[in-house]
Amino acid sequence: MVEKRNIQDEYLETLKNEKKEFTVFLTNGFQLRGTLYDYDKYMIDFFSQERHHLIYKHAISTFVEGTQ
């Protein structure tokens, strides 16, 4: 039996463990730059501008790593 990979969780776990800074683009066009503090099935806890932001995953359009 083939085990299913969860690419999203693998990617988020890497961002969390390595404390990489990245930009989150929301579906409404808003952008936040910061680091991933934690996540679960429905939300991410994103640390930006010295605050925690709880963001629903369905509101996220794109993650972009690196400097911009």
DSSP file (Angstrom, degrees, kcal/mol; ACC not computed):
  #  RESIDUE AA STRUCTURE BP1 BP2  ACC     N-H-->O    O-->H-N    N-H-->O    O-->H-N    TCO  KAPPA ALPHA  PHI   PSI    X-CA   Y-CA   Z-CA
    1    1 A M              0   0    0      0, 0.0     2,-0.4     0, 0.0     0, 0.0   0.000 360.0 360.0 360.0 135.9    0.0    0.0    0.0
    2    2 A V        -     0   0    0      1,-0.0     2,-0.4     0, 0.0     0, 0.0  -0.682 360.0-134.2 -86.0 127.9    1.3    3.4   -1.0
    3    3 A E        -     0   0    0     -2,-0.4     2,-0.3     1,-0.0    -1,-0.0  -0.683  21.2-126.0 -82.8 130.7    1.5    5.9    1.9
    4    4 A K        -     0   0    0     -2,-0.4     2,-0.3     1,-0.0    -1,-0.0  -0.596  19.0-142.2 -79.1 133.9    0.1    9.4    1.0
    5    5 A R        -     0   0    0     -2,-0.3     2,-0.8     4,-0.0     3,-0.1  -0.690   3.2-143.9 -89.4 145.7    2.4   12.4    1.5
    6    6 A N     >  -     0   0    0     -2,-0.3     4,-2.2     1,-0.2     5,-0.2  -0.857  17.8-176.7-109.1  94.7    1.1   15.6    2.8
    7    7 A I  H  > S+     0   0    0     -2,-0.8     4,-2.5     1,-0.2     5,-0.2   0.870  79.7  55.8 -61.0 -39.8    3.2   18.1    0.9
    8    8 A Q  H  > S+     0   0    0      1,-0.2     4,-2.7     2,-0.2    -1,-0.2   0.938 109.4  45.1 -59.8 -48.6    1.7   21.1    2.6
    9    9 A D  H  > S+     0   0    0      1,-0.2     4,-2.4     2,-0.2    -1,-0.2   0.874 112.1  52.6 -65.0 -37.1    2.5   19.8    6.1
   10   10 A E  H  X S+     0   0    0     -4,-2.2     4,-1.8     2,-0.2    -1,-0.2   0.927 112.4  45.3 -62.0 -44.7    6.1   18.9    5.0
   11   11 A Y  H  X S+     0   0    0     -4,-2.5     4,-2.3     2,-0.2    -2,-0.2   0.928 114.4  47.4 -65.6 -46.4    6.6   22.4    3.6
   12   12 A L  H  X S+     0   0    0     -4,-2.7     4,-2.5     1,-0.2    -1,-0.2   0.884 109.7  53.7 -63.6 -38.9    5.2   24.1    6.7
   13   13 A E  H  X S+     0   0    0     -4,-2.4     4,-2.8    -5,-0.2     5,-0.2   0.896 108.7  49.7 -63.4 -39.9    7.2   21.9    9.0
   14   14 A T  H  X S+     0   0    0     -4,-1.8     4,-2.4     2,-0.2     6,-0.3   0.932 111.5  48.2 -63.3 -46.3   10.4   22.9    7.2
   15   15 A L  H  X>S+     0   0    0     -4,-2.3     5,-1.3     1,-0.2     4,-0.6   0.897 115.0  46.4 -60.9 -40.1    9.5   26.6    7.4
   16   16 A K  H ><5S+     0   0    0     -4,-2.5     3,-0.6     2,-0.2    -2,-0.2   0.946 115.0  44.1 -67.8 -50.1    8.7   26.2   11.1
   17   17 A N  H 3<5S+     0   0    0     -4,-2.8    -2,-0.2     1,-0.2    -1,-0.2   0.863 119.0  41.9 -66.6 -37.8   11.8   24.2   12.1
   18   18 A E  H 3<5S-     0   0    0     -4,-2.4    -1,-0.2    -5,-0.2    -2,-0.2   0.486 100.1-134.9 -89.3  -3.2   14.3   26.4   10.1
   19   19 A K  T <<5 +     0   0    0     -3,-0.6     2,-0.2    -4,-0.6    -3,-0.2   0.870  38.3 179.5  51.6  41.2   12.6   29.6   11.2
   20   20 A K      < -     0   0    0     -5,-1.3    16,-0.5    -6,-0.3     2,-0.4  -0.497  26.3-126.3 -74.6 140.7   12.7   30.9    7.6
   21   21 A E  E     +A   35   0A   0     -2,-0.2    45,-1.2    14,-0.1     2,-0.3  -0.706  42.0 156.7 -85.8 138.3   11.3   34.3    6.9
   22   22 A F  E     -AB  34  65A   0     12,-2.7    12,-2.5    -2,-0.4     2,-0.4  -0.952  39.2-107.9-153.1 169.7    8.7   34.4    4.1
   23   23 A T  E     -AB  33  64A   0     41,-2.9    41,-2.4    -2,-0.3     2,-0.5  -0.889  21.1-152.7-107.6 134.7    5.8   36.4    2.7
   24   24 A V  E     -AB  32  63A   0      8,-3.1     8,-2.0    -2,-0.4     2,-0.6  -0.932   6.8-159.1-104.8 124.6    2.2   35.2    3.0
   25   25 A F  E     -AB  31  62A   0     37,-3.0    36,-3.3    -2,-0.5    37,-1.6  -0.919  12.1-151.0-102.0 123.3   -0.1   36.5    0.3
   26   26 A L  E >   - B   0  60A   0      4,-3.0     3,-2.0    -2,-0.6    34,-0.3  -0.517  26.6-110.3 -90.8 162.1   -3.8   36.4    1.3
   27   27 A T  T 3  S+     0   0    0     32,-2.7    33,-0.1     1,-0.3    -1,-0.1   0.732 118.0  59.0 -64.9 -22.0   -6.7   36.0   -1.2
   28   28 A N  T 3  S-     0   0    0     31,-0.3    -1,-0.3     2,-0.1    32,-0.1   0.414 122.8-103.9 -87.1   3.3   -7.8   39.6   -0.5
   29   29 A G  S <  S+     0   0    0     -3,-2.0    -2,-0.1     1,-0.3     2,-0.1   0.282  76.6 136.8  96.0  -9.7   -4.4   40.9   -1.7
   30   30 A F        -     0   0    0     -5,-0.1    -4,-3.0     1,-0.0     2,-0.4  -0.409  38.1-154.1 -70.6 146.8   -2.9   41.6    1.8
   31   31 A Q  E     -A   25   0A   0     -6,-0.2     2,-0.4    -2,-0.1    -6,-0.2  -0.961  11.9-173.1-125.4 142.4    0.7   40.6    2.4
   32   32 A L  E     -A   24   0A   0     -8,-2.0    -8,-3.1    -2,-0.4     2,-0.5  -0.998   8.6-157.0-131.1 137.7    2.5   39.7    5.7
   33   33 A R  E     +A   23   0A   0     -2,-0.4    16,-0.4   -10,-0.2     2,-0.3  -0.964  46.7  82.4-115.1 128.4    6.2   39.1    6.0
   34   34 A G  E     -A   22   0A   0    -12,-2.5   -12,-2.7    -2,-0.5     2,-0.3  -0.919  69.5 -59.4 176.9-150.7    7.5   37.0    9.0
   35   35 A T  E     -AC  21  47A   0     12,-2.3    12,-3.1    -2,-0.3     2,-0.6  -0.875  41.9-107.7-126.6 157.6    8.0   33.5   10.3
   36   36 A L  E     + C   0  46A   0    -16,-0.5    10,-0.2    -2,-0.3   -17,-0.1  -0.742  29.4 177.9 -86.1 122.8    5.8   30.5   11.0
   37   37 A Y  E     -     0   0A   0      8,-3.0     2,-0.3    -2,-0.6     9,-0.2   0.873  64.2 -34.4 -89.5 -45.5    5.3   29.9   14.7
   38   38 A D  E     - C   0  45A   0      7,-1.4     7,-3.5     2,-0.0    -1,-0.4  -0.969  55.3-163.0-165.8 171.4    2.9   26.9   14.5
   39   39 A Y  E     - C   0  44A   0     -2,-0.3     5,-0.2     5,-0.3     2,-0.2  -0.982   3.9-174.1-157.4 161.9    0.1   25.4   12.4
   40   40 A D        -     0   0    0      3,-2.6    -2,-0.0    -2,-0.3     5,-0.0  -0.685  55.3 -65.6-140.5-160.1   -2.6   22.9   12.4
   41   41 A K  S    S+     0   0    0     -2,-0.2     3,-0.1     1,-0.2   -32,-0.0   0.808 129.4  19.7 -64.7 -31.0   -5.1   21.4    9.9
   42   42 A Y  S    S+     0   0    0      1,-0.1    15,-3.1    15,-0.1    16,-0.4   0.681 121.3  33.6-114.4 -24.4   -7.0   24.7    9.5
   43   43 A M  E     - D   0  56A   0     13,-0.3    -3,-2.6    14,-0.1     2,-0.4  -0.874  54.4-143.2-136.4 161.5   -4.8   27.6   10.6
   44   44 A I  E     -CD  39  55A   0     11,-2.4    11,-2.6    -2,-0.3     2,-0.8  -0.962  15.5-140.1-120.8 148.1   -1.3   29.0   10.8
   45   45 A D  E     -CD  38  54A   0     -7,-3.5    -8,-3.0    -2,-0.4    -7,-1.4  -0.917  29.6-170.6-104.0 103.9    0.1   31.0   13.6
   46   46 A F  E     -CD  36  53A   0      7,-3.1     7,-3.0    -2,-0.8     2,-0.7  -0.853  14.5-147.9-106.3 127.5    2.3   33.6   11.8
   47   47 A F  E     +CD  35  52A   0    -12,-3.1   -12,-2.3    -2,-0.5     2,-0.3  -0.852  34.8 148.9 -99.9 114.3    4.6   35.9   13.6
   48   48 A S  E >   + D   0  51A   0      3,-2.6     3,-1.2    -2,-0.7   -14,-0.2  -0.998  60.7   5.9-147.1 140.2    5.0   39.3   11.9
   49   49 A Q  T 3  S-     0   0    0    -16,-0.4    -1,-0.1    -2,-0.3     3,-0.1   0.867 128.8 -59.4  53.9  41.6    5.6   42.8   13.1
   50   50 A E  T 3  S+     0   0    0      1,-0.2     2,-0.3    -3,-0.1    -1,-0.3   0.756 119.6  98.7  60.0  29.7    6.2   41.5   16.7
   51   51 A R  E <  S-D   48   0A   0     -3,-1.2    -3,-2.6    -5,-0.0     2,-0.4  -0.978  73.2-119.5-140.4 153.1    2.6   40.0   16.8
   52   52 A H  E     -D   47   0A   0     -2,-0.3     2,-0.5    -5,-0.2    -5,-0.2  -0.801  26.2-164.8 -90.9 134.5    1.1   36.6   16.3
   53   53 A H  E     -D   46   0A   0     -7,-3.0    -7,-3.1    -2,-0.4     2,-0.7  -0.984  10.1-150.1-120.4 121.4   -1.5   36.5   13.5
   54   54 A L  E     -D   45   0A   0     -2,-0.5     2,-0.5    -9,-0.2    -9,-0.2  -0.835  23.4-175.7 -90.3 117.6   -3.8   33.5   13.3
   55   55 A I  E     -D   44   0A   0    -11,-2.6   -11,-2.4    -2,-0.7     2,-0.2  -0.957  25.1-127.7-121.0 127.3   -4.6   33.0    9.6
   56   56 A Y  E >   -D   43   0A   0     -2,-0.5     3,-1.6   -13,-0.2   -13,-0.3  -0.525  19.8-132.4 -68.2 136.5   -7.0   30.5    8.2
   57   57 A K  G >  S+     0   0    0    -15,-3.1     3,-1.7     1,-0.3    -1,-0.1   0.838 104.8  62.6 -60.9 -33.6   -5.3   28.4    5.5
   58   58 A H  G 3  S+     0   0    0    -16,-0.4    -1,-0.3     1,-0.3   -15,-0.1   0.687  98.7  57.5 -68.6 -14.0   -8.3   28.8    3.1
   59   59 A A  G <  S+     0   0    0     -3,-1.6   -32,-2.7   -33,-0.1     2,-0.4   0.476  88.2  95.8 -90.1  -3.8   -7.5   32.6    3.1
   60   60 A I  E <   +B   26   0A   0     -3,-1.7   -34,-0.3    -4,-0.3     3,-0.1  -0.745  43.7 176.6 -93.9 132.0   -3.9   32.1    1.9
   61   61 A S  E     -     0   0A   0    -36,-3.3     2,-0.3    -2,-0.4   -35,-0.2   0.869  64.6  -8.2 -92.4 -50.2   -3.1   32.4   -1.7
   62   62 A T  E     -B   25   0A   0    -37,-1.6   -37,-3.0     2,-0.0     2,-0.4  -0.993  47.4-144.3-151.7 149.6    0.6   31.9   -1.8
   63   63 A F  E     -B   24   0A   0     -2,-0.3     2,-0.4   -39,-0.2   -39,-0.2  -0.955  19.4-169.8-109.5 138.2    3.8   31.6    0.3
   64   64 A V  E     -B   23   0A   0    -41,-2.4   -41,-2.9    -2,-0.4     2,-0.1  -0.972   7.4-153.6-130.9 119.6    7.0   33.1   -1.0
   65   65 A E  E     +B   22   0A   0     -2,-0.4   -43,-0.2   -43,-0.2     2,-0.1  -0.466  53.1  31.7 -84.0 159.5   10.4   32.4    0.6
   66   66 A G  S    S-     0   0    0    -45,-1.2     2,-0.2    -2,-0.1    -2,-0.1  -0.237  95.6 -40.2  92.3-177.4   13.4   34.7    0.5
   67   67 A T              0   0    0      1,-0.1    -2,-0.0    -2,-0.1   -44,-0.0  -0.590 360.0 360.0 -89.7 146.9   13.8   38.4    0.4
   68   68 A Q              0   0    0     -2,-0.2    -1,-0.1    -4,-0.0    -3,-0.0   0.318 360.0 360.0-137.6 360.0   11.7   40.7   -1.7
